[in-house]
Amino acid sequence: MLILSCKEKRKVDFIELKEIVDDALDKSLILPDSLYLYTPFQSYILDSIGIANASIKIYSQIDATCDVCIGKINNWRGFSERLNHPEIPIILIIESHDDFQNIKAYCESGEIGEFPFPFFFNAKDHIANINEFMKESEELNTVLTDKNDQILMVGNPIHSKELEKLYFKEIEKRIK
């Protein structure tokens, strides 16, 4: 039942995936105007101003109508701890068609542990609708950007240790 509630994205082959990623690099990530802050926990490393001014950012889209997808938020917390750069925000853009009731329940029940950054709810324009490459695969719903939201890397590092290492390497290169 849980799996059925998640949206199925089509499978893409390696060559097609490489072309999609190559096309997305060095473009600006377009953020929906409908984002609003959700702060279910007590303390955060950065507030929204600190996040906006960060020199490097990680954005990832989370489908809040999918219980499995919501569960991945705890994986992002672990990623943040391994990254060990609190000045680099992980911006989780939460999308839902149930008025965010599902994710609010997870936060209130403690099933999602305290996350070091606020969540951003997106009630209208899905980020994948305005950033076409994100529609192609679930693996493409995460990007590393610079201060101006220029895309530096595409791919979800919580799904792959190799990609996680590449993210860490790119971040270290840009911090120094």
CNS distance restraints for C-alpha pairs under 8 A (distance, minus, plus):
assign (resid   1 and name CA) (resid   5 and name CA) 6.51 0.50 0.50
assign (resid   2 and name CA) (resid   6 and name CA) 7.06 0.50 0.50
assign (resid   2 and name CA) (resid  66 and name CA) 6.96 0.50 0.50
assign (resid   2 and name CA) (resid  67 and name CA) 6.24 0.50 0.50
assign (resid   2 and name CA) (resid  68 and name CA) 6.81 0.50 0.50
assign (resid   3 and name CA) (resid  66 and name CA) 7.71 0.50 0.50
assign (resid   3 and name CA) (resid  68 and name CA) 7.26 0.50 0.50
assign (resid   5 and name CA) (resid  65 and name CA) 6.95 0.50 0.50
assign (resid   5 and name CA) (resid  66 and name CA) 5.58 0.50 0.50
assign (resid   5 and name CA) (resid  67 and name CA) 7.75 0.50 0.50
assign (resid   6 and name CA) (resid  63 and name CA) 7.70 0.50 0.50
assign (resid   6 and name CA) (resid  65 and name CA) 7.01 0.50 0.50
assign (resid   6 and name CA) (resid  66 and name CA) 4.75 0.50 0.50
assign (resid   6 and name CA) (resid  67 and name CA) 7.73 0.50 0.50
assign (resid   6 and name CA) (resid  68 and name CA) 7.67 0.50 0.50
assign (resid   6 and name CA) (resid  69 and name CA) 7.65 0.50 0.50
assign (resid   7 and name CA) (resid  66 and name CA) 7.78 0.50 0.50
assign (resid   9 and name CA) (resid 135 and name CA) 7.46 0.50 0.50
assign (resid   9 and name CA) (resid 136 and name CA) 6.80 0.50 0.50
assign (resid   9 and name CA) (resid 137 and name CA) 5.60 0.50 0.50
assign (resid   9 and name CA) (resid 138 and name CA) 6.41 0.50 0.50
assign (resid  10 and name CA) (resid 136 and name CA) 6.67 0.50 0.50
assign (resid  10 and name CA) (resid 137 and name CA) 6.30 0.50 0.50
assign (resid  11 and name CA) (resid 136 and name CA) 7.83 0.50 0.50
assign (resid  11 and name CA) (resid 137 and name CA) 6.58 0.50 0.50
assign (resid  12 and name CA) (resid  16 and name CA) 6.24 0.50 0.50
assign (resid  12 and name CA) (resid  17 and name CA) 6.12 0.50 0.50
assign (resid  12 and name CA) (resid 136 and name CA) 7.26 0.50 0.50
assign (resid  12 and name CA) (resid 137 and name CA) 6.98 0.50 0.50
assign (resid  13 and name CA) (resid  17 and name CA) 6.04 0.50 0.50
assign (resid  14 and name CA) (resid  18 and name CA) 6.08 0.50 0.50
assign (resid  15 and name CA) (resid  19 and name CA) 6.34 0.50 0.50
assign (resid  16 and name CA) (resid  20 and name CA) 6.27 0.50 0.50
assign (resid  17 and name CA) (resid  21 and name CA) 6.18 0.50 0.50
assign (resid  18 and name CA) (resid  22 and name CA) 5.98 0.50 0.50
assign (resid  19 and name CA) (resid  23 and name CA) 6.07 0.50 0.50
assign (resid  20 and name CA) (resid  24 and name CA) 6.34 0.50 0.50
assign (resid  20 and name CA) (resid 133 and name CA) 6.19 0.50 0.50
assign (resid  21 and name CA) (resid  25 and name CA) 6.30 0.50 0.50
assign (resid  21 and name CA) (resid 133 and name CA) 7.53 0.50 0.50
assign (resid  21 and name CA) (resid 140 and name CA) 7.93 0.50 0.50
assign (resid  21 and name CA) (resid 154 and name CA) 6.22 0.50 0.50
assign (resid  24 and name CA) (resid 133 and name CA) 6.77 0.50 0.50
assign (resid  24 and name CA) (resid 151 and name CA) 6.98 0.50 0.50
assign (resid  24 and name CA) (resid 154 and name CA) 7.69 0.50 0.50
assign (resid  25 and name CA) (resid 150 and name CA) 7.74 0.50 0.50
assign (resid  25 and name CA) (resid 151 and name CA) 5.22 0.50 0.50
assign (resid  25 and name CA) (resid 152 and name CA) 5.84 0.50 0.50
assign (resid  25 and name CA) (resid 153 and name CA) 6.58 0.50 0.50
assign (resid  25 and name CA) (resid 154 and name CA) 7.44 0.50 0.50
assign (resid  26 and name CA) (resid 150 and name CA) 5.49 0.50 0.50
assign (resid  26 and name CA) (resid 151 and name CA) 5.08 0.50 0.50
assign (resid  26 and name CA) (resid 152 and name CA) 6.20 0.50 0.50
assign (resid  27 and name CA) (resid 150 and name CA) 5.46 0.50 0.50
assign (resid  27 and name CA) (resid 151 and name CA) 5.64 0.50 0.50
assign (resid  28 and name CA) (resid 148 and name CA) 7.59 0.50 0.50
assign (resid  28 and name CA) (resid 149 and name CA) 5.43 0.50 0.50
assign (resid  28 and name CA) (resid 150 and name CA) 4.28 0.50 0.50
assign (resid  28 and name CA) (resid 151 and name CA) 5.84 0.50 0.50
assign (resid  29 and name CA) (resid 131 and name CA) 6.86 0.50 0.50
assign (resid  29 and name CA) (resid 145 and name CA) 7.80 0.50 0.50
assign (resid  29 and name CA) (resid 149 and name CA) 5.52 0.50 0.50
assign (resid  29 and name CA) (resid 150 and name CA) 6.21 0.50 0.50
assign (resid  29 and name CA) (resid 151 and name CA) 6.28 0.50 0.50
assign (resid  30 and name CA) (resid 127 and name CA) 7.57 0.50 0.50
assign (resid  30 and name CA) (resid 130 and name CA) 6.56 0.50 0.50
assign (resid  30 and name CA) (resid 131 and name CA) 6.39 0.50 0.50
assign (resid  30 and name CA) (resid 149 and name CA) 7.95 0.50 0.50
assign (resid  31 and name CA) (resid  35 and name CA) 7.98 0.50 0.50
assign (resid  31 and name CA) (resid 127 and name CA) 6.53 0.50 0.50
assign (resid  31 and name CA) (resid 130 and name CA) 7.82 0.50 0.50
assign (resid  32 and name CA) (resid 122 and name CA) 7.32 0.50 0.50
assign (resid  32 and name CA) (resid 124 and name CA) 7.81 0.50 0.50
assign (resid  32 and name CA) (resid 125 and name CA) 5.87 0.50 0.50
assign (resid  32 and name CA) (resid 126 and name CA) 7.19 0.50 0.50
assign (resid  32 and name CA) (resid 127 and name CA) 6.20 0.50 0.50
assign (resid  32 and name CA) (resid 130 and name CA) 7.64 0.50 0.50
assign (resid  33 and name CA) (resid 125 and name CA) 7.80 0.50 0.50
assign (resid  34 and name CA) (resid 122 and name CA) 5.67 0.50 0.50
assign (resid  34 and name CA) (resid 123 and name CA) 6.15 0.50 0.50
assign (resid  34 and name CA) (resid 124 and name CA) 5.87 0.50 0.50
assign (resid  34 and name CA) (resid 125 and name CA) 6.91 0.50 0.50
assign (resid  35 and name CA) (resid  93 and name CA) 7.96 0.50 0.50
assign (resid  35 and name CA) (resid 120 and name CA) 5.87 0.50 0.50
assign (resid  35 and name CA) (resid 121 and name CA) 5.45 0.50 0.50
assign (resid  35 and name CA) (resid 122 and name CA) 4.65 0.50 0.50
assign (resid  35 and name CA) (resid 123 and name CA) 7.04 0.50 0.50
assign (resid  36 and name CA) (resid 120 and name CA) 5.43 0.50 0.50
assign (resid  36 and name CA) (resid 121 and name CA) 5.27 0.50 0.50
assign (resid  36 and name CA) (resid 122 and name CA) 6.65 0.50 0.50
assign (resid  37 and name CA) (resid  48 and name CA) 7.99 0.50 0.50
assign (resid  37 and name CA) (resid 118 and name CA) 6.66 0.50 0.50
assign (resid  37 and name CA) (resid 119 and name CA) 5.99 0.50 0.50
assign (resid  37 and name CA) (resid 120 and name CA) 4.76 0.50 0.50
assign (resid  37 and name CA) (resid 121 and name CA) 6.24 0.50 0.50
assign (resid  38 and name CA) (resid 118 and name CA) 6.03 0.50 0.50
assign (resid  38 and name CA) (resid 119 and name CA) 5.13 0.50 0.50
assign (resid  38 and name CA) (resid 120 and name CA) 5.88 0.50 0.50
assign (resid  38 and name CA) (resid 121 and name CA) 6.55 0.50 0.50
assign (resid  39 and name CA) (resid 118 and name CA) 5.11 0.50 0.50
assign (resid  39 and name CA) (resid 119 and name CA) 6.39 0.50 0.50
assign (resid  40 and name CA) (resid 104 and name CA) 7.84 0.50 0.50
assign (resid  40 and name CA) (resid 107 and name CA) 6.57 0.50 0.50
assign (resid  40 and name CA) (resid 108 and name CA) 7.60 0.50 0.50
assign (resid  40 and name CA) (resid 118 and name CA) 7.72 0.50 0.50
assign (resid  41 and name CA) (resid 114 and name CA) 5.94 0.50 0.50
assign (resid  41 and name CA) (resid 115 and name CA) 7.28 0.50 0.50
assign (resid  43 and name CA) (resid 116 and name CA) 7.25 0.50 0.50
assign (resid  44 and name CA) (resid 115 and name CA) 7.58 0.50 0.50
assign (resid  44 and name CA) (resid 116 and name CA) 4.90 0.50 0.50
assign (resid  44 and name CA) (resid 117 and name CA) 5.26 0.50 0.50
assign (resid  44 and name CA) (resid 118 and name CA) 6.86 0.50 0.50
assign (resid  45 and name CA) (resid  86 and name CA) 6.54 0.50 0.50
assign (resid  45 and name CA) (resid  87 and name CA) 7.63 0.50 0.50
assign (resid  45 and name CA) (resid 116 and name CA) 5.58 0.50 0.50
assign (resid  45 and name CA) (resid 117 and name CA) 6.19 0.50 0.50
assign (resid  46 and name CA) (resid  50 and name CA) 5.21 0.50 0.50
assign (resid  46 and name CA) (resid  51 and name CA) 6.06 0.50 0.50
assign (resid  46 and name CA) (resid  87 and name CA) 7.37 0.50 0.50
assign (resid  46 and name CA) (resid  89 and name CA) 7.40 0.50 0.50
assign (resid  46 and name CA) (resid 116 and name CA) 7.85 0.50 0.50
assign (resid  46 and name CA) (resid 117 and name CA) 6.35 0.50 0.50
assign (resid  47 and name CA) (resid  51 and name CA) 6.19 0.50 0.50
assign (resid  47 and name CA) (resid 117 and name CA) 7.44 0.50 0.50
assign (resid  47 and name CA) (resid 118 and name CA) 7.37 0.50 0.50
assign (resid  48 and name CA) (resid  52 and name CA) 6.11 0.50 0.50
assign (resid  48 and name CA) (resid 118 and name CA) 7.76 0.50 0.50
assign (resid  49 and name CA) (resid  53 and name CA) 6.23 0.50 0.50
assign (resid  50 and name CA) (resid  54 and name CA) 6.07 0.50 0.50
assign (resid  51 and name CA) (resid  57 and name CA) 7.75 0.50 0.50
assign (resid  51 and name CA) (resid  88 and name CA) 7.89 0.50 0.50
assign (resid  51 and name CA) (resid  89 and name CA) 6.00 0.50 0.50
assign (resid  52 and name CA) (resid 147 and name CA) 7.77 0.50 0.50
assign (resid  53 and name CA) (resid 147 and name CA) 6.63 0.50 0.50
assign (resid  54 and name CA) (resid  87 and name CA) 6.84 0.50 0.50
assign (resid  54 and name CA) (resid  88 and name CA) 6.47 0.50 0.50
assign (resid  54 and name CA) (resid  89 and name CA) 7.26 0.50 0.50
assign (resid  54 and name CA) (resid 147 and name CA) 5.83 0.50 0.50
assign (resid  55 and name CA) (resid  88 and name CA) 7.53 0.50 0.50
assign (resid  55 and name CA) (resid 146 and name CA) 5.67 0.50 0.50
assign (resid  55 and name CA) (resid 147 and name CA) 4.25 0.50 0.50
assign (resid  56 and name CA) (resid  88 and name CA) 5.81 0.50 0.50
assign (resid  56 and name CA) (resid  89 and name CA) 7.60 0.50 0.50
assign (resid  56 and name CA) (resid 144 and name CA) 7.18 0.50 0.50
assign (resid  56 and name CA) (resid 145 and name CA) 5.73 0.50 0.50
assign (resid  56 and name CA) (resid 146 and name CA) 4.50 0.50 0.50
assign (resid  56 and name CA) (resid 147 and name CA) 5.46 0.50 0.50
assign (resid  56 and name CA) (resid 171 and name CA) 7.57 0.50 0.50
assign (resid  57 and name CA) (resid  88 and name CA) 5.66 0.50 0.50
assign (resid  57 and name CA) (resid  89 and name CA) 5.40 0.50 0.50
assign (resid  57 and name CA) (resid  90 and name CA) 6.37 0.50 0.50
assign (resid  57 and name CA) (resid  91 and name CA) 7.25 0.50 0.50
assign (resid  57 and name CA) (resid 144 and name CA) 5.77 0.50 0.50
assign (resid  57 and name CA) (resid 145 and name CA) 5.25 0.50 0.50
assign (resid  57 and name CA) (resid 146 and name CA) 6.26 0.50 0.50
assign (resid  57 and name CA) (resid 147 and name CA) 7.05 0.50 0.50
assign (resid  57 and name CA) (resid 149 and name CA) 7.67 0.50 0.50
assign (resid  58 and name CA) (resid  88 and name CA) 7.42 0.50 0.50
assign (resid  58 and name CA) (resid  89 and name CA) 6.25 0.50 0.50
assign (resid  58 and name CA) (resid  90 and name CA) 4.80 0.50 0.50
assign (resid  58 and name CA) (resid  91 and name CA) 5.90 0.50 0.50
assign (resid  58 and name CA) (resid 142 and name CA) 7.16 0.50 0.50
assign (resid  58 and name CA) (resid 143 and name CA) 5.75 0.50 0.50
assign (resid  58 and name CA) (resid 144 and name CA) 4.54 0.50 0.50
assign (resid  58 and name CA) (resid 145 and name CA) 6.31 0.50 0.50
assign (resid  59 and name CA) (resid  90 and name CA) 5.98 0.50 0.50
assign (resid  59 and name CA) (resid  91 and name CA) 4.68 0.50 0.50
assign (resid  59 and name CA) (resid  92 and name CA) 5.95 0.50 0.50
assign (resid  59 and name CA) (resid  93 and name CA) 7.16 0.50 0.50
assign (resid  59 and name CA) (resid 142 and name CA) 5.52 0.50 0.50
assign (resid  59 and name CA) (resid 143 and name CA) 5.38 0.50 0.50
assign (resid  59 and name CA) (resid 144 and name CA) 6.50 0.50 0.50
assign (resid  59 and name CA) (resid 145 and name CA) 7.81 0.50 0.50
assign (resid  60 and name CA) (resid  90 and name CA) 7.59 0.50 0.50
assign (resid  60 and name CA) (resid  91 and name CA) 6.31 0.50 0.50
assign (resid  60 and name CA) (resid  92 and name CA) 5.05 0.50 0.50
assign (resid  60 and name CA) (resid  93 and name CA) 6.05 0.50 0.50
assign (resid  60 and name CA) (resid 141 and name CA) 5.67 0.50 0.50
assign (resid  60 and name CA) (resid 142 and name CA) 4.18 0.50 0.50
assign (resid  60 and name CA) (resid 143 and name CA) 6.57 0.50 0.50
assign (resid  60 and name CA) (resid 156 and name CA) 7.82 0.50 0.50
assign (resid  61 and name CA) (resid  92 and name CA) 5.86 0.50 0.50
assign (resid  61 and name CA) (resid  93 and name CA) 4.75 0.50 0.50
assign (resid  61 and name CA) (resid  94 and name CA) 6.01 0.50 0.50
assign (resid  61 and name CA) (resid  95 and name CA) 7.22 0.50 0.50
assign (resid  61 and name CA) (resid 127 and name CA) 7.46 0.50 0.50
assign (resid  61 and name CA) (resid 141 and name CA) 5.59 0.50 0.50
assign (resid  61 and name CA) (resid 142 and name CA) 6.59 0.50 0.50
assign (resid  62 and name CA) (resid  69 and name CA) 6.20 0.50 0.50
assign (resid  62 and name CA) (resid  70 and name CA) 6.74 0.50 0.50
assign (resid  62 and name CA) (resid  92 and name CA) 6.59 0.50 0.50
assign (resid  62 and name CA) (resid  93 and name CA) 5.99 0.50 0.50
assign (resid  62 and name CA) (resid  94 and name CA) 4.83 0.50 0.50
assign (resid  62 and name CA) (resid  95 and name CA) 6.18 0.50 0.50
assign (resid  63 and name CA) (resid  69 and name CA) 5.99 0.50 0.50
assign (resid  63 and name CA) (resid  70 and name CA) 6.96 0.50 0.50
assign (resid  63 and name CA) (resid  94 and name CA) 6.05 0.50 0.50
assign (resid  63 and name CA) (resid  95 and name CA) 5.15 0.50 0.50
assign (resid  63 and name CA) (resid  96 and name CA) 6.13 0.50 0.50
assign (resid  64 and name CA) (resid  69 and name CA) 6.84 0.50 0.50
assign (resid  64 and name CA) (resid  70 and name CA) 5.81 0.50 0.50
assign (resid  64 and name CA) (resid  94 and name CA) 6.05 0.50 0.50
assign (resid  64 and name CA) (resid  95 and name CA) 5.70 0.50 0.50
assign (resid  64 and name CA) (resid  96 and name CA) 5.08 0.50 0.50
assign (resid  64 and name CA) (resid 100 and name CA) 6.64 0.50 0.50
assign (resid  64 and name CA) (resid 102 and name CA) 6.43 0.50 0.50
assign (resid  64 and name CA) (resid 103 and name CA) 5.77 0.50 0.50
assign (resid  65 and name CA) (resid  70 and name CA) 7.99 0.50 0.50
assign (resid  65 and name CA) (resid  95 and name CA) 7.87 0.50 0.50
assign (resid  65 and name CA) (resid  96 and name CA) 5.64 0.50 0.50
assign (resid  65 and name CA) (resid  97 and name CA) 6.97 0.50 0.50
assign (resid  65 and name CA) (resid  98 and name CA) 6.98 0.50 0.50
assign (resid  65 and name CA) (resid 100 and name CA) 7.87 0.50 0.50
assign (resid  65 and name CA) (resid 102 and name CA) 6.53 0.50 0.50
assign (resid  65 and name CA) (resid 103 and name CA) 7.90 0.50 0.50
assign (resid  66 and name CA) (resid  70 and name CA) 6.32 0.50 0.50
assign (resid  67 and name CA) (resid  71 and name CA) 6.25 0.50 0.50
assign (resid  68 and name CA) (resid  72 and name CA) 6.78 0.50 0.50
assign (resid  69 and name CA) (resid  73 and name CA) 7.53 0.50 0.50
assign (resid  70 and name CA) (resid 103 and name CA) 6.86 0.50 0.50
assign (resid  71 and name CA) (resid  75 and name CA) 7.59 0.50 0.50
assign (resid  71 and name CA) (resid 112 and name CA) 7.10 0.50 0.50
assign (resid  72 and name CA) (resid  76 and name CA) 6.53 0.50 0.50
assign (resid  73 and name CA) (resid  77 and name CA) 6.51 0.50 0.50
assign (resid  73 and name CA) (resid 112 and name CA) 6.90 0.50 0.50
assign (resid  73 and name CA) (resid 115 and name CA) 7.99 0.50 0.50
assign (resid  74 and name CA) (resid  78 and name CA) 6.54 0.50 0.50
assign (resid  74 and name CA) (resid 112 and name CA) 6.11 0.50 0.50
assign (resid  74 and name CA) (resid 113 and name CA) 6.42 0.50 0.50
assign (resid  74 and name CA) (resid 115 and name CA) 7.78 0.50 0.50
assign (resid  75 and name CA) (resid  79 and name CA) 6.23 0.50 0.50
assign (resid  75 and name CA) (resid 158 and name CA) 6.54 0.50 0.50
assign (resid  76 and name CA) (resid  80 and name CA) 6.13 0.50 0.50
assign (resid  76 and name CA) (resid  90 and name CA) 7.81 0.50 0.50
assign (resid  76 and name CA) (resid 158 and name CA) 6.78 0.50 0.50
assign (resid  77 and name CA) (resid  81 and name CA) 6.40 0.50 0.50
assign (resid  77 and name CA) (resid 115 and name CA) 5.95 0.50 0.50
assign (resid  77 and name CA) (resid 116 and name CA) 7.22 0.50 0.50
assign (resid  78 and name CA) (resid  82 and name CA) 6.30 0.50 0.50
assign (resid  79 and name CA) (resid  83 and name CA) 6.02 0.50 0.50
assign (resid  79 and name CA) (resid 158 and name CA) 6.84 0.50 0.50
assign (resid  80 and name CA) (resid  84 and name CA) 6.37 0.50 0.50
assign (resid  80 and name CA) (resid  85 and name CA) 7.53 0.50 0.50
assign (resid  80 and name CA) (resid  86 and name CA) 7.54 0.50 0.50
assign (resid  80 and name CA) (resid  90 and name CA) 7.38 0.50 0.50
assign (resid  83 and name CA) (resid 168 and name CA) 6.72 0.50 0.50
assign (resid  89 and name CA) (resid 117 and name CA) 6.72 0.50 0.50
assign (resid  90 and name CA) (resid 117 and name CA) 6.75 0.50 0.50
assign (resid  91 and name CA) (resid 117 and name CA) 7.15 0.50 0.50
assign (resid  91 and name CA) (resid 118 and name CA) 7.64 0.50 0.50
assign (resid  91 and name CA) (resid 119 and name CA) 6.76 0.50 0.50
assign (resid  91 and name CA) (resid 120 and name CA) 7.17 0.50 0.50
assign (resid  92 and name CA) (resid 119 and name CA) 5.56 0.50 0.50
assign (resid  92 and name CA) (resid 120 and name CA) 6.16 0.50 0.50
assign (resid  93 and name CA) (resid 119 and name CA) 6.47 0.50 0.50
assign (resid  93 and name CA) (resid 120 and name CA) 4.86 0.50 0.50
assign (resid  93 and name CA) (resid 121 and name CA) 5.85 0.50 0.50
assign (resid  93 and name CA) (resid 122 and name CA) 6.48 0.50 0.50
assign (resid  94 and name CA) (resid 119 and name CA) 6.94 0.50 0.50
assign (resid  94 and name CA) (resid 120 and name CA) 5.96 0.50 0.50
assign (resid  94 and name CA) (resid 121 and name CA) 4.80 0.50 0.50
assign (resid  94 and name CA) (resid 122 and name CA) 5.92 0.50 0.50
assign (resid  95 and name CA) (resid 100 and name CA) 7.69 0.50 0.50
assign (resid  95 and name CA) (resid 121 and name CA) 6.14 0.50 0.50
assign (resid  95 and name CA) (resid 122 and name CA) 5.15 0.50 0.50
assign (resid  95 and name CA) (resid 123 and name CA) 6.40 0.50 0.50
assign (resid  95 and name CA) (resid 126 and name CA) 6.96 0.50 0.50
assign (resid  96 and name CA) (resid 100 and name CA) 5.62 0.50 0.50
assign (resid  96 and name CA) (resid 122 and name CA) 7.46 0.50 0.50
assign (resid  96 and name CA) (resid 123 and name CA) 6.76 0.50 0.50
assign (resid  97 and name CA) (resid 123 and name CA) 7.63 0.50 0.50
assign (resid  98 and name CA) (resid 102 and name CA) 7.27 0.50 0.50
assign (resid  99 and name CA) (resid 123 and name CA) 7.71 0.50 0.50
assign (resid 100 and name CA) (resid 104 and name CA) 6.20 0.50 0.50
assign (resid 100 and name CA) (resid 121 and name CA) 7.93 0.50 0.50
assign (resid 101 and name CA) (resid 105 and name CA) 6.14 0.50 0.50
assign (resid 102 and name CA) (resid 106 and name CA) 6.45 0.50 0.50
assign (resid 103 and name CA) (resid 107 and name CA) 6.23 0.50 0.50
assign (resid 104 and name CA) (resid 108 and name CA) 6.09 0.50 0.50
assign (resid 105 and name CA) (resid 109 and name CA) 5.99 0.50 0.50
assign (resid 106 and name CA) (resid 110 and name CA) 6.23 0.50 0.50
assign (resid 106 and name CA) (resid 111 and name CA) 5.17 0.50 0.50
assign (resid 106 and name CA) (resid 112 and name CA) 5.76 0.50 0.50
assign (resid 107 and name CA) (resid 111 and name CA) 6.26 0.50 0.50
assign (resid 107 and name CA) (resid 112 and name CA) 5.25 0.50 0.50
assign (resid 107 and name CA) (resid 113 and name CA) 7.37 0.50 0.50
assign (resid 122 and name CA) (resid 126 and name CA) 6.95 0.50 0.50
assign (resid 125 and name CA) (resid 129 and name CA) 6.79 0.50 0.50
assign (resid 125 and name CA) (resid 130 and name CA) 7.46 0.50 0.50
assign (resid 126 and name CA) (resid 130 and name CA) 7.05 0.50 0.50
assign (resid 127 and name CA) (resid 131 and name CA) 6.07 0.50 0.50
assign (resid 127 and name CA) (resid 134 and name CA) 7.86 0.50 0.50
assign (resid 128 and name CA) (resid 132 and name CA) 5.69 0.50 0.50
assign (resid 128 and name CA) (resid 133 and name CA) 7.22 0.50 0.50
assign (resid 128 and name CA) (resid 134 and name CA) 4.91 0.50 0.50
assign (resid 128 and name CA) (resid 135 and name CA) 5.34 0.50 0.50
assign (resid 128 and name CA) (resid 141 and name CA) 7.60 0.50 0.50
assign (resid 129 and name CA) (resid 134 and name CA) 7.96 0.50 0.50
assign (resid 129 and name CA) (resid 135 and name CA) 7.19 0.50 0.50
assign (resid 131 and name CA) (resid 135 and name CA) 7.73 0.50 0.50
assign (resid 132 and name CA) (resid 136 and name CA) 7.63 0.50 0.50
assign (resid 133 and name CA) (resid 140 and name CA) 6.96 0.50 0.50
assign (resid 134 and name CA) (resid 138 and name CA) 7.25 0.50 0.50
assign (resid 134 and name CA) (resid 140 and name CA) 5.06 0.50 0.50
assign (resid 134 and name CA) (resid 141 and name CA) 5.06 0.50 0.50
assign (resid 135 and name CA) (resid 140 and name CA) 7.72 0.50 0.50
assign (resid 135 and name CA) (resid 141 and name CA) 7.85 0.50 0.50
assign (resid 136 and name CA) (resid 140 and name CA) 7.13 0.50 0.50
assign (resid 137 and name CA) (resid 141 and name CA) 7.31 0.50 0.50
assign (resid 139 and name CA) (resid 155 and name CA) 5.31 0.50 0.50
assign (resid 139 and name CA) (resid 156 and name CA) 5.38 0.50 0.50
assign (resid 139 and name CA) (resid 159 and name CA) 7.98 0.50 0.50
assign (resid 140 and name CA) (resid 154 and name CA) 5.99 0.50 0.50
assign (resid 140 and name CA) (resid 155 and name CA) 4.88 0.50 0.50
assign (resid 140 and name CA) (resid 156 and name CA) 6.63 0.50 0.50
assign (resid 141 and name CA) (resid 154 and name CA) 7.80 0.50 0.50
assign (resid 141 and name CA) (resid 155 and name CA) 6.82 0.50 0.50
assign (resid 141 and name CA) (resid 156 and name CA) 6.95 0.50 0.50
assign (resid 142 and name CA) (resid 154 and name CA) 6.00 0.50 0.50
assign (resid 142 and name CA) (resid 155 and name CA) 5.27 0.50 0.50
assign (resid 142 and name CA) (resid 156 and name CA) 5.13 0.50 0.50
assign (resid 143 and name CA) (resid 151 and name CA) 6.46 0.50 0.50
assign (resid 143 and name CA) (resid 152 and name CA) 7.32 0.50 0.50
assign (resid 143 and name CA) (resid 153 and name CA) 5.58 0.50 0.50
assign (resid 143 and name CA) (resid 154 and name CA) 4.52 0.50 0.50
assign (resid 143 and name CA) (resid 155 and name CA) 6.11 0.50 0.50
assign (resid 143 and name CA) (resid 156 and name CA) 7.40 0.50 0.50
assign (resid 144 and name CA) (resid 151 and name CA) 5.96 0.50 0.50
assign (resid 144 and name CA) (resid 152 and name CA) 5.47 0.50 0.50
assign (resid 144 and name CA) (resid 153 and name CA) 5.03 0.50 0.50
assign (resid 144 and name CA) (resid 154 and name CA) 6.51 0.50 0.50
assign (resid 144 and name CA) (resid 167 and name CA) 7.72 0.50 0.50
assign (resid 145 and name CA) (resid 149 and name CA) 4.83 0.50 0.50
assign (resid 145 and name CA) (resid 150 and name CA) 5.16 0.50 0.50
assign (resid 145 and name CA) (resid 151 and name CA) 4.49 0.50 0.50
assign (resid 145 and name CA) (resid 152 and name CA) 5.19 0.50 0.50
assign (resid 145 and name CA) (resid 153 and name CA) 7.08 0.50 0.50
assign (resid 146 and name CA) (resid 150 and name CA) 5.47 0.50 0.50
assign (resid 146 and name CA) (resid 151 and name CA) 6.86 0.50 0.50
assign (resid 146 and name CA) (resid 152 and name CA) 6.92 0.50 0.50
assign (resid 153 and name CA) (resid 167 and name CA) 7.59 0.50 0.50
assign (resid 155 and name CA) (resid 163 and name CA) 7.32 0.50 0.50
assign (resid 156 and name CA) (resid 160 and name CA) 7.21 0.50 0.50
assign (resid 156 and name CA) (resid 163 and name CA) 7.26 0.50 0.50
assign (resid 156 and name CA) (resid 164 and name CA) 7.99 0.50 0.50
assign (resid 157 and name CA) (resid 161 and name CA) 6.73 0.50 0.50
assign (resid 157 and name CA) (resid 162 and name CA) 7.78 0.50 0.50
assign (resid 157 and name CA) (resid 163 and name CA) 4.99 0.50 0.50
assign (resid 157 and name CA) (resid 164 and name CA) 4.38 0.50 0.50
assign (resid 157 and name CA) (resid 167 and name CA) 7.12 0.50 0.50
assign (resid 158 and name CA) (resid 164 and name CA) 6.76 0.50 0.50
assign (resid 159 and name CA) (resid 163 and name CA) 7.96 0.50 0.50
assign (resid 160 and name CA) (resid 164 and name CA) 6.15 0.50 0.50
assign (resid 161 and name CA) (resid 165 and name CA) 6.22 0.50 0.50
assign (resid 162 and name CA) (resid 166 and name CA) 6.41 0.50 0.50
assign (resid 163 and name CA) (resid 167 and name CA) 6.17 0.50 0.50
assign (resid 164 and name CA) (resid 168 and name CA) 6.24 0.50 0.50
assign (resid 165 and name CA) (resid 169 and name CA) 6.08 0.50 0.50
assign (resid 166 and name CA) (resid 170 and name CA) 6.09 0.50 0.50
assign (resid 167 and name CA) (resid 171 and name CA) 6.07 0.50 0.50
assign (resid 168 and name CA) (resid 172 and name CA) 6.09 0.50 0.50
assign (resid 169 and name CA) (resid 173 and name CA) 6.17 0.50 0.50
assign (resid 170 and name CA) (resid 174 and name CA) 6.26 0.50 0.50
assign (resid 171 and name CA) (resid 175 and name CA) 6.06 0.50 0.50
assign (resid 172 and name CA) (resid 176 and name CA) 6.29 0.50 0.50
